[in-house]
């Protein structure tokens, strides 16, 4: 993990510019194209001097700016890029007689970008003033979290892998819809809207449109030009799917861009504002299309009262989580696997979402399909962040959340409470793995796992004796996408078994005594990573990513060659 000083407006200018005045006379479409390009570059271009060289055509600007640019600094960052893109997207296109040449356009845009960096600095300074007291258990974790949480998921991803998991979820969702009799009318109306006979045809058509976009060159902005051929109407219907606003249940950060990752210029021309948001909307678009458009368009007697509830309870947990975890462990009688529904059928409540046992080794899973709201995520205020995280994962009012639910189920394991399910283990030799499964990449932010574990360990100390505590491992946060991507490796066992990888992860992130302050700082940064990133790095060293075999299963489901 590398941290560079981010340069701002005051690093170069001593004037009184403001964003609105700088942007107002500039053409909206030109701005969108320029900033879409800048957004693409934000992930890879980290050096300030390189940015200035690439930004300006006029050598005089370079001559003025580069000599005063410190080395080992950066200008571009994904947060300012998206903030500017969002600002321009929502800006009215004011017609003006003022002619802005290329040199002035570039300078105005550069100043605007730096002003956004200055705004970030002010927010971060205010956040640092509210950190927990130095020396407290949470201080180090809080310091890192307020620096990373607001943009880590926006900056750190492999687009092809995000695309793969989105399509897998979309296909699983279609199969779920297809097998739900009360949703048969929903599927029929959905398919007729797109003039498709089956959901497989719908998915193939979408693949034909999206895959070329993903492969667009990141060295420029991405634009789609539809050809007026026999497929024009089909392609137009599909691309318009991503230009219609989504009414998000919980407002995420950059809600306008997430809702509309493609900007329609005319009937044939579209600009891709964000590839990431486009890809992430593949699965979400299907869900929201059914929930917000199809469901309400049906006759009242065919409508489902709470489609979102059906999605969360019946798909997110009972389909996606169950099916994925089933494939992460061997199918033999040495591995005892129970789904949450199995516990309910035996009369239990407040049960684990998923339970796995091998001899005296027990893995307890709790799944939470939640996000932090955009304002909370972007706050960079630890008091706001930690309160929201506790509401999601610890306790909200009287409602016990994932951490406390796991603790209650650990108590039940020690008391052999689930006798109808499984009592064939030795309490004296128990080895318990508490696992929190999340469904959004924002929870892969560095240091979050260590912070959640501070809370988890505090609760453990209050609820168990020393002997019992020795049998409880640290809690690990795992993204459902990680389980989907690496299910084959986990199932093969050997050194890649899930709980074995968890052991390796906690061994890697465990702080060590280092004499040098700078060495300790770098070591701490390097070991703040999430379990998902740790696993990805481990599997990068194998040939797994060449072609996991389960992809063949999904290709067959779509009747693709």
Backbone torsions as a table, in degrees:
resi	resn	phi	psi	omega
1	UNK	NA	122.0	-176.2
2	UNK	-112.8	136.5	178.5
3	UNK	-120.8	125.8	178.4
4	UNK	-119.4	150.9	175.6
5	UNK	-66.9	127.6	178.9
6	UNK	-90.7	122.5	-179.6
7	UNK	-79.2	150.8	-177.9
8	UNK	-130.9	-170.9	-176.4
9	UNK	-59.2	-41.8	-177.5
10	UNK	-69.4	-15.4	177.7
11	UNK	-68.7	-23.1	-174.8
12	UNK	-126.0	-29.4	-170.7
13	UNK	-128.2	149.0	176.9
14	UNK	-125.8	58.3	-176.2
15	UNK	-126.6	-172.9	-177.2
16	UNK	-119.7	42.0	179.6
17	UNK	-68.4	154.5	168.7
18	UNK	-135.0	156.8	-170.9
19	UNK	-60.8	-44.9	-175.7
20	UNK	-60.8	-45.7	-179.3
21	UNK	-66.6	-37.1	-179.5
22	UNK	-66.6	-40.5	-173.5
23	UNK	-85.8	-30.5	-168.7
24	UNK	-50.7	-45.6	-177.0
25	UNK	-81.9	-1.0	-175.5
26	UNK	-88.5	142.5	-179.4
27	UNK	-65.2	129.7	-175.1
28	UNK	-61.6	-43.6	-177.6
29	UNK	-65.9	-41.7	176.7
30	UNK	-61.5	-40.4	179.4
31	UNK	-64.3	-44.2	-178.9
32	UNK	-62.5	-41.2	178.0
33	UNK	-64.7	-43.5	-178.4
34	UNK	-65.1	-45.8	-175.3
35	UNK	-75.9	-27.8	172.9
36	UNK	-61.9	-40.0	175.9
37	UNK	-64.1	-45.8	-179.8
38	UNK	-61.2	-39.4	179.3
39	UNK	-61.7	-41.7	176.6
40	UNK	-60.8	-39.9	-176.3
41	UNK	-75.8	-19.0	-172.3
42	UNK	-61.0	-28.7	-176.2
43	UNK	-78.7	-25.0	-172.6
44	UNK	-113.4	-26.0	-175.2
45	UNK	-94.7	103.1	-172.5
46	UNK	-107.6	-9.8	-174.2
47	UNK	-100.4	129.1	-176.6
48	UNK	-60.3	-43.4	-177.3
49	UNK	-65.9	-39.7	176.2
50	UNK	-61.1	-41.3	179.7
51	UNK	-62.0	-45.1	-179.1
52	UNK	-64.4	-41.3	178.0
53	UNK	-61.5	-38.3	-179.0
54	UNK	-80.3	-25.3	-173.5
55	UNK	-74.4	-44.7	-169.7
56	UNK	-105.3	136.1	171.0
57	UNK	-84.5	-34.3	-177.1
58	UNK	-74.1	117.7	-178.4
59	UNK	-63.5	-22.3	179.4
60	UNK	-65.6	-39.1	177.0
61	UNK	-62.7	-43.0	178.8
62	UNK	-62.7	-41.8	-178.8
63	UNK	-63.1	-34.9	-179.9
64	UNK	-77.9	-34.8	-170.0
65	UNK	-93.8	-40.4	-173.6
66	UNK	-62.3	-40.7	179.8
67	UNK	-61.8	-23.5	-179.3
68	UNK	-102.6	11.8	-179.8
69	UNK	-94.6	116.1	178.8
70	UNK	-65.1	149.4	176.6
71	UNK	-76.9	165.0	179.9
72	UNK	55.8	39.7	177.7
73	UNK	-128.1	167.8	179.5
74	UNK	-134.6	159.4	174.2
75	UNK	-119.3	-52.8	-177.7
76	UNK	-70.2	137.9	172.4
77	UNK	-153.9	149.5	-171.3
78	UNK	-65.0	-31.1	-177.0
79	UNK	-67.3	-49.5	178.9
80	UNK	-64.4	-35.9	179.6
81	UNK	-62.9	-47.9	-179.9
82	UNK	-70.1	-35.3	177.4
83	UNK	-61.4	-43.9	178.8
84	UNK	-68.1	-42.5	178.8
85	UNK	-60.7	-42.5	178.7
86	UNK	-64.6	-41.8	179.7
87	UNK	-61.1	-45.2	-178.8
88	UNK	-70.2	-38.4	-179.8
89	UNK	-58.5	-38.6	-177.3
90	UNK	-89.4	-4.9	-177.8
91	UNK	-75.3	140.0	172.5
92	UNK	-72.6	142.4	179.6
93	UNK	-89.0	93.6	-176.2
94	UNK	-79.9	125.6	177.4
95	UNK	-78.2	131.7	-178.1
96	UNK	-142.3	153.5	177.3
97	UNK	-85.7	-7.1	-179.1
98	UNK	-70.1	128.1	178.8
99	UNK	-98.3	120.4	-179.3
100	UNK	-106.2	117.0	179.2
101	UNK	-80.2	173.5	-174.2
102	UNK	-60.7	-42.6	-178.7
103	UNK	-59.9	-45.6	-178.5
104	UNK	-70.5	-37.6	177.5
105	UNK	-57.4	-48.4	-177.9
106	UNK	-64.0	-41.0	-179.0
107	UNK	-68.0	-43.5	178.5
108	UNK	-61.3	-41.9	-179.7
109	UNK	-67.0	-39.0	178.6
110	UNK	-62.5	-46.8	178.8
111	UNK	-62.5	-41.0	178.9
112	UNK	-60.3	-44.5	-179.4
113	UNK	-61.9	-43.6	-179.8
114	UNK	-65.8	-34.0	176.4
115	UNK	-64.0	-36.6	176.1
116	UNK	-66.4	-36.7	174.3
117	UNK	-62.8	-39.8	177.9
118	UNK	-63.2	-38.7	177.4
119	UNK	-61.9	-40.3	177.7
120	UNK	-61.6	-41.9	-179.7
121	UNK	-59.3	-41.2	179.9
122	UNK	-65.1	-42.3	179.7
123	UNK	-64.3	-42.3	-178.6
124	UNK	-67.1	-38.1	178.4
125	UNK	-63.1	-42.5	178.6
126	UNK	-64.1	-37.8	179.3
127	UNK	-66.5	-39.9	179.6
128	UNK	-63.5	-32.1	179.9
129	UNK	-69.3	-14.6	-177.1
130	UNK	-109.5	13.5	-179.5
131	UNK	-67.3	154.7	173.3
132	UNK	-58.8	157.4	-176.6
133	UNK	-56.9	137.0	177.9
134	UNK	-58.2	130.5	-178.0
135	UNK	101.2	-13.8	177.9
136	UNK	-75.9	163.4	-177.9
137	UNK	-57.6	-34.4	-171.9
138	UNK	-94.0	-6.9	-169.3
139	UNK	-60.0	-51.7	-177.8
140	UNK	-63.2	-45.5	179.8
141	UNK	-62.3	-43.0	-179.8
142	UNK	-63.7	-39.9	-179.1
143	UNK	-61.8	-42.8	179.1
144	UNK	-72.9	-39.2	-174.4
145	UNK	-64.8	-41.0	-178.3
146	UNK	-70.2	-18.6	178.1
147	UNK	-85.9	-22.9	-170.2
148	UNK	-116.2	-27.5	-167.7
149	UNK	-63.6	-34.0	-172.5
150	UNK	-67.9	-22.9	-174.5
151	UNK	-141.2	5.5	-175.0
152	UNK	-60.4	-44.2	-178.8
153	UNK	-70.0	-22.9	179.2
154	UNK	-80.2	-25.0	-173.2
155	UNK	-100.4	-29.8	-170.0
156	UNK	-117.0	101.7	178.2
157	UNK	-165.8	159.9	170.7
158	UNK	-112.0	111.3	-168.8
159	UNK	-57.2	-40.8	-179.1
160	UNK	-62.6	-33.9	179.3
161	UNK	-74.7	-39.2	174.9
162	UNK	-60.6	-43.9	178.4
163	UNK	-59.3	-45.5	-177.7
164	UNK	-61.1	-48.6	-177.6
165	UNK	-68.4	-33.2	177.4
166	UNK	-63.1	-43.2	-179.0
167	UNK	-71.4	-36.2	176.5
168	UNK	-61.7	-45.1	179.2
169	UNK	-64.2	-39.6	-179.9
170	UNK	-63.5	-43.4	179.6
171	UNK	-65.6	-43.0	177.2
172	UNK	-61.2	-37.5	179.8
173	UNK	-66.8	-42.7	177.5
174	UNK	-61.2	-41.5	178.3
175	UNK	-64.3	-37.0	175.9
176	UNK	-62.7	-46.3	179.2
177	UNK	-61.2	-42.3	-176.9
178	UNK	-63.4	-31.4	-176.7
179	UNK	-94.3	3.2	177.9
180	UNK	-101.6	105.9	-177.0
181	UNK	-54.5	-36.9	-177.1
182	UNK	-74.9	-5.9	177.6
183	UNK	-109.2	10.1	-179.5
184	UNK	-60.9	-42.1	179.6
185	UNK	-66.6	-34.5	177.1
186	UNK	-61.3	-46.2	-178.6
187	UNK	-65.8	-40.7	179.8
188	UNK	-61.6	-46.0	-179.8
189	UNK	-65.7	-40.2	178.7
190	UNK	-59.2	-48.5	-176.9
191	UNK	-67.2	-38.3	179.8
192	UNK	-67.0	-31.1	177.8
193	UNK	-60.1	-35.7	-177.4
194	UNK	-104.7	9.8	177.5
195	UNK	55.8	43.2	179.0
196	UNK	-117.5	146.1	-179.5
197	UNK	-83.5	-33.2	-178.4
198	UNK	-138.0	162.2	176.2
199	UNK	-67.9	-24.6	176.8
200	UNK	-65.5	-42.0	177.2
201	UNK	-64.0	-42.3	178.2
202	UNK	-57.9	-46.5	-177.3
203	UNK	-67.2	-39.8	178.2
204	UNK	-62.6	-41.8	178.8
205	UNK	-62.6	-40.1	179.1
206	UNK	-67.7	-39.5	176.7
207	UNK	-57.4	-43.6	-178.6
208	UNK	-61.4	-27.9	-179.1
209	UNK	-87.8	-41.6	-171.5
210	UNK	-79.3	-40.4	-174.6
211	UNK	-58.2	-45.0	176.7
212	UNK	-60.4	-33.7	179.1
213	UNK	-65.3	-43.5	179.9
214	UNK	-59.9	-34.1	-177.2
215	UNK	-87.7	3.4	175.0
216	UNK	-58.6	146.7	-179.7
217	UNK	-65.3	124.8	179.4
218	UNK	-74.0	-5.2	179.3
219	UNK	-80.7	2.5	176.1
220	UNK	-146.1	177.7	174.9
221	UNK	-81.2	160.7	-176.5
222	UNK	-103.5	126.1	179.1
223	UNK	-130.6	140.9	178.1
224	UNK	-110.3	130.2	173.9
225	UNK	-116.7	109.4	179.0
226	UNK	-77.2	136.1	177.0
227	UNK	-86.7	141.1	180.0
228	UNK	-83.2	70.8	179.2
229	UNK	-116.3	-163.3	-176.9
230	UNK	-64.5	-22.6	-178.2
231	UNK	-96.8	5.8	-173.8
232	UNK	-58.1	-48.5	-177.1
233	UNK	-64.0	-41.5	178.7
234	UNK	-62.3	-49.8	-179.3
235	UNK	-62.8	-38.6	179.5
236	UNK	-63.1	-43.9	178.6
237	UNK	-60.6	-40.9	-177.3
238	UNK	-71.2	-43.6	-177.2
239	UNK	-70.0	-29.9	176.5
240	UNK	-68.3	-18.4	175.8
241	UNK	-58.1	-30.3	-175.6
242	UNK	-99.6	6.7	176.8
243	UNK	-110.8	2.3	179.0
244	UNK	-100.1	131.6	-175.2
245	UNK	-63.3	145.5	174.5
246	UNK	-104.7	136.1	176.5
247	UNK	-91.3	87.7	-175.0
248	UNK	-66.6	140.9	178.6
249	UNK	-64.4	-45.1	173.5
250	UNK	-122.2	123.1	-174.2
251	UNK	-64.7	115.9	176.9
252	UNK	-81.9	177.1	173.9
253	UNK	-71.5	147.9	-178.8
254	UNK	54.1	49.6	-173.4
255	UNK	-60.6	-36.9	-179.1
256	UNK	-64.0	-44.8	-179.4
257	UNK	-70.7	-39.0	178.2
258	UNK	-63.5	-37.9	-178.6
259	UNK	-74.1	-32.2	-176.7
260	UNK	-131.5	71.5	-177.3
261	UNK	-72.9	-10.1	176.7
262	UNK	-119.9	132.8	177.9
263	UNK	-104.3	124.7	179.6
264	UNK	-85.2	119.2	178.4
265	UNK	-89.3	-49.5	172.8
266	UNK	-151.4	-169.6	-174.8
267	UNK	-62.5	-21.8	-176.3
268	UNK	-114.3	-15.1	-170.8
269	UNK	-117.2	130.5	-178.6
270	UNK	-138.7	141.6	175.3
271	UNK	-107.5	132.0	175.4
272	UNK	-83.9	109.1	-178.2
273	UNK	-76.4	-35.4	178.3
274	UNK	-152.3	116.9	177.7
275	UNK	-62.8	-40.8	-179.3
276	UNK	-60.5	-49.9	-178.9
277	UNK	-65.5	-32.7	176.5
278	UNK	-64.0	-49.1	-178.2
279	UNK	-65.4	-40.7	-179.0
280	UNK	-68.3	-18.1	179.3
281	UNK	-87.9	-5.4	-179.3
282	UNK	-57.4	-55.0	-179.8
283	UNK	-72.8	-44.9	-178.2
284	UNK	-61.9	-36.0	-179.8
285	UNK	-61.9	-40.3	179.3
286	UNK	-63.7	-47.8	-178.4
287	UNK	-60.7	-47.9	-177.0
288	UNK	-72.2	-29.7	176.0
289	UNK	-60.9	-44.5	178.1
290	UNK	-69.5	-42.2	-173.5
291	UNK	-71.9	-46.7	-169.2
292	UNK	-100.2	-22.7	-177.6
293	UNK	-111.3	-55.8	-175.4
294	UNK	-66.1	-48.7	-175.9
295	UNK	-57.9	-44.6	-176.7
296	UNK	-78.4	-15.0	-179.7
297	UNK	-85.0	-15.5	-178.8
298	UNK	-78.8	158.7	172.0
299	UNK	-56.2	148.3	-172.9
300	UNK	-54.5	-37.2	-176.8
301	UNK	-69.0	-15.7	179.8
302	UNK	-102.3	-8.6	-179.2
303	UNK	-72.8	150.2	174.7
304	UNK	-98.3	131.8	-172.3
305	UNK	-60.6	-47.9	-177.3
306	UNK	-132.8	85.5	-176.7
307	UNK	-63.7	-37.8	-179.2
308	UNK	-60.8	-39.2	179.7
309	UNK	-65.7	-41.4	177.3
310	UNK	-60.4	-41.9	-179.4
311	UNK	-62.5	-51.1	-175.2
312	UNK	-65.9	-48.6	-174.3
313	UNK	-77.1	-45.4	-170.6
314	UNK	-92.3	-29.3	179.4
315	UNK	-101.0	-56.7	-173.7
316	UNK	-55.8	-43.6	-179.0
317	UNK	-94.4	-54.9	-169.5
318	UNK	-76.9	-15.5	176.2
319	UNK	-110.8	-63.6	-172.5
320	UNK	-63.9	-53.0	-178.2
321	UNK	-65.1	-50.9	-176.6
322	UNK	-59.2	-50.5	-176.0
323	UNK	-63.9	-38.4	-178.9
324	UNK	-67.9	-47.6	-178.4
325	UNK	-68.6	-32.0	174.6
326	UNK	-54.7	-36.8	-175.3
327	UNK	-86.6	-5.2	-178.1
328	UNK	-89.9	-6.4	-177.3
329	UNK	-133.0	152.7	-178.2
330	UNK	-61.0	150.4	176.2
331	UNK	-97.9	77.2	173.8
332	UNK	-146.8	167.1	-172.4
333	UNK	-73.2	-2.8	174.6
334	UNK	-76.9	-24.6	-178.7
335	UNK	-105.2	112.3	180.0
336	UNK	-90.1	119.4	-177.1
337	UNK	-126.3	128.0	176.4
338	UNK	-132.3	135.8	174.8
339	UNK	-87.7	161.4	177.3
340	UNK	-54.6	-37.5	179.9
341	UNK	-64.0	-30.8	177.8
342	UNK	-64.4	-38.3	177.4
343	UNK	-65.9	-43.6	-178.4
344	UNK	-62.6	-39.9	179.8
345	UNK	-63.8	-23.4	178.1
346	UNK	-95.1	11.8	173.4
347	UNK	89.3	9.5	-179.7
348	UNK	-93.1	148.9	172.7
349	UNK	-126.1	170.5	-176.0
350	UNK	52.5	38.4	-174.2
351	UNK	-82.8	164.2	172.1
352	UNK	-64.1	152.1	175.2
353	UNK	-72.4	-29.0	177.1
354	UNK	-158.7	145.7	-173.6
355	UNK	-137.0	129.4	177.5
356	UNK	-131.3	134.6	174.5
357	UNK	-133.3	135.7	170.4
358	UNK	-127.9	107.8	-173.5
359	UNK	58.2	-114.3	179.9
360	UNK	-104.9	12.9	179.6
361	UNK	-97.3	121.5	-176.8
362	UNK	-123.9	129.3	175.9
363	UNK	-107.4	119.6	179.8
364	UNK	-106.5	122.1	-176.8
365	UNK	-111.0	133.1	168.0
366	UNK	-121.4	130.9	-177.4
367	UNK	-110.2	131.5	179.1
368	UNK	-131.7	108.8	178.3
369	UNK	-92.9	78.7	-175.9
370	UNK	-135.8	167.5	170.2
371	UNK	-138.3	165.3	167.7
372	UNK	-90.1	139.9	179.2
373	UNK	-60.8	154.6	-175.4
374	UNK	-55.3	-44.4	-178.3
375	UNK	-64.3	-36.5	178.4
376	UNK	-68.9	-47.5	-177.9
377	UNK	-60.6	-37.2	-176.5
378	UNK	-88.8	-2.4	-171.3
379	UNK	-65.6	-35.9	-173.7
380	UNK	57.4	27.0	177.7
381	UNK	-115.7	113.2	-173.5
382	UNK	-63.1	-34.4	179.8
383	UNK	-62.5	-37.1	178.4
384	UNK	-73.8	-46.0	179.9
385	UNK	-60.2	-49.9	-174.6
386	UNK	-66.7	-37.4	178.4
387	UNK	-62.4	-44.3	-179.5
388	UNK	-67.4	-41.0	178.1
389	UNK	-62.8	-39.4	178.3
390	UNK	-66.6	-37.7	177.9
391	UNK	-64.1	-34.4	-179.8
392	UNK	-79.1	-37.4	-167.6
393	UNK	-120.9	-11.3	-177.6
394	UNK	-116.3	-67.2	-177.5
395	UNK	-160.2	138.0	175.4
396	UNK	-128.2	105.2	-173.0
397	UNK	63.5	-123.7	178.3
398	UNK	-92.7	-6.9	-177.3
399	UNK	-79.1	121.4	175.9
400	UNK	-79.8	131.7	-179.7
401	UNK	-102.8	-166.3	-166.7
402	UNK	-50.3	-48.7	-175.4
403	UNK	-61.4	-48.4	-179.3
404	UNK	-70.5	-31.1	176.0
405	UNK	-65.4	-41.2	177.4
406	UNK	-62.9	-42.6	-179.2
407	UNK	-62.8	-41.2	177.3
408	UNK	-60.8	-39.3	-179.5
409	UNK	-74.7	-28.2	173.1
410	UNK	-65.8	-40.8	175.8
411	UNK	-57.7	-41.9	-179.1
412	UNK	-65.5	-33.2	177.4
413	UNK	-64.7	-43.7	-179.5
414	UNK	-66.2	-29.8	-179.3
415	UNK	-93.8	5.4	-177.1
416	UNK	48.5	53.8	-175.5
417	UNK	-74.8	-35.7	-174.1
418	UNK	-89.6	58.3	-175.6
419	UNK	-64.9	-30.5	-180.0
420	UNK	-74.3	-18.0	-177.7
421	UNK	-99.5	-56.9	-173.7
422	UNK	-163.7	119.4	175.4
423	UNK	-132.9	16.1	-173.6
424	UNK	-93.3	52.7	177.1
425	UNK	-139.0	160.3	-177.7
426	UNK	-101.0	115.9	-177.1
427	UNK	-58.7	-34.7	-177.0
428	UNK	-65.4	-23.8	-176.6
429	UNK	-116.9	20.4	-179.8
430	UNK	-61.9	143.6	174.6
431	UNK	-136.8	101.0	-168.4
432	UNK	-102.3	131.8	177.8
433	UNK	-112.8	104.6	176.9
434	UNK	-82.0	127.5	-174.1
435	UNK	-131.3	125.0	176.6
436	UNK	-104.2	113.2	178.7
437	UNK	-93.4	125.0	179.3
438	UNK	-113.0	164.0	-174.1
439	UNK	-122.7	17.0	178.4
440	UNK	-140.3	140.9	-174.6
441	UNK	-70.6	-14.3	178.9
442	UNK	-62.1	-23.8	-179.3
443	UNK	-84.3	5.3	170.4
444	UNK	-89.8	6.5	-178.2
445	UNK	-60.0	137.3	178.3
446	UNK	-54.4	142.8	173.6
447	UNK	79.8	-12.2	-179.5
448	UNK	-62.6	-41.1	-178.4
449	UNK	-62.2	-39.6	179.7
450	UNK	-65.8	-39.5	179.8
451	UNK	-65.2	-47.8	179.7
452	UNK	-59.6	-34.7	179.4
453	UNK	-69.8	-29.9	174.5
454	UNK	-60.1	-46.4	178.7
455	UNK	-66.1	-42.0	-179.6
456	UNK	-61.2	-46.4	-178.1
457	UNK	-66.7	-35.3	175.9
458	UNK	-60.4	-43.3	179.3
459	UNK	-69.0	-38.3	179.1
460	UNK	-60.3	-45.3	-178.1
461	UNK	-62.7	-30.6	-179.4
462	UNK	-80.2	-18.2	-171.2
463	UNK	-114.0	-11.8	-175.0
464	UNK	-136.5	155.2	175.9
465	UNK	-84.0	173.3	-174.1
466	UNK	-59.7	-40.1	-179.4
467	UNK	-64.5	-42.8	179.9
468	UNK	-67.6	-40.9	-179.0
469	UNK	-58.8	-35.4	-178.8
470	UNK	-64.3	-15.9	-178.6
471	UNK	-98.2	1.3	-175.6
472	UNK	-112.8	118.3	177.0
473	UNK	-75.7	166.9	174.0
474	UNK	-63.5	153.0	178.3
475	UNK	-79.1	135.3	179.4
476	UNK	-116.1	138.3	175.4
477	UNK	-95.8	125.6	-179.6
478	UNK	-127.3	127.5	175.9
479	UNK	-73.5	135.5	178.1
480	UNK	-56.4	-31.1	178.7
481	UNK	-63.6	-35.4	177.9
482	UNK	-65.2	-41.2	177.9
483	UNK	-65.4	-38.4	178.5
484	UNK	-65.7	-48.6	-174.3
485	UNK	-65.4	-39.0	-169.7
486	UNK	-113.0	21.1	-177.9
487	UNK	-56.2	-37.7	-178.0
488	UNK	-65.8	-42.1	179.4
489	UNK	-64.4	-44.9	179.9
490	UNK	-60.7	-40.5	-176.9
491	UNK	-70.1	-30.2	-179.5
492	UNK	-67.9	-18.2	179.1
493	UNK	65.9	-133.8	-172.8
494	UNK	58.7	-138.0	-178.9
495	UNK	-76.4	-6.0	-175.5
496	UNK	-105.9	8.6	175.9
497	UNK	-57.4	146.0	-172.4
498	UNK	-57.0	-49.6	-177.6
499	UNK	-70.1	-26.4	176.0
500	UNK	-68.6	-40.9	175.7
501	UNK	-65.6	-34.3	176.2
502	UNK	-63.9	-43.0	176.9
503	UNK	-59.1	-45.0	-179.6
504	UNK	-63.8	-38.4	-180.0
505	UNK	-62.2	-48.9	-177.7
506	UNK	-70.2	-29.2	173.5
507	UNK	-65.8	-38.3	-179.3
508	UNK	-69.0	-42.2	-173.9
509	UNK	-86.7	-6.1	-178.2
510	UNK	-63.6	124.5	-179.0
511	UNK	-61.2	142.7	177.2
512	UNK	-120.3	158.0	-179.1
513	UNK	-78.6	121.0	-179.9
514	UNK	-131.4	132.8	-175.4
515	UNK	-71.9	-43.3	-176.9
516	UNK	-74.4	131.3	179.6
517	UNK	-64.1	-41.0	-179.6
518	UNK	-68.5	-39.1	178.7
519	UNK	-65.4	-40.0	177.6
520	UNK	-63.2	-43.4	-179.4
521	UNK	-58.4	-47.6	-178.1
522	UNK	-67.6	-39.7	178.8
523	UNK	-63.4	-41.6	-179.6
524	UNK	-65.0	-42.4	177.6
525	UNK	-61.1	-45.2	-177.2
526	UNK	-65.6	-29.1	-176.7
527	UNK	-98.8	12.4	178.9
528	UNK	-88.0	0.4	-171.6
529	UNK	-67.1	159.1	177.7
530	UNK	-76.9	163.8	174.7
531	UNK	-60.8	-38.8	-177.8
532	UNK	-61.4	-41.8	178.5
533	UNK	-70.3	-39.2	177.9
534	UNK	-57.9	-47.5	-179.8
535	UNK	-64.1	-43.5	-179.6
536	UNK	-58.6	-41.9	179.5
537	UNK	-66.1	-38.7	178.8
538	UNK	-64.3	-43.2	-176.0
539	UNK	-80.6	-13.7	172.3
540	UNK	-63.4	-24.0	-177.2
541	UNK	-85.3	-1.1	178.9
542	UNK	-109.6	-179.7	177.4
543	UNK	-95.7	14.2	-175.5
544	UNK	-57.3	-43.5	-170.9
545	UNK	-72.6	-6.6	178.3
546	UNK	-63.0	-50.2	179.8
547	UNK	-168.5	87.6	175.3
548	UNK	-63.0	140.3	-171.8
549	UNK	-68.4	-25.5	-177.6
550	UNK	-65.8	-20.3	176.7
551	UNK	-61.2	-35.3	177.8
552	UNK	-58.8	-37.6	179.5
553	UNK	-62.3	-39.9	-179.4
554	UNK	-74.3	-33.2	174.6
555	UNK	-62.9	-40.8	177.9
556	UNK	-66.0	-36.6	178.9
557	UNK	-62.0	-29.8	-179.2
558	UNK	-92.6	1.7	-176.9
559	UNK	57.4	38.0	177.8
560	UNK	-92.9	151.6	175.5
561	UNK	-81.7	NA	NA
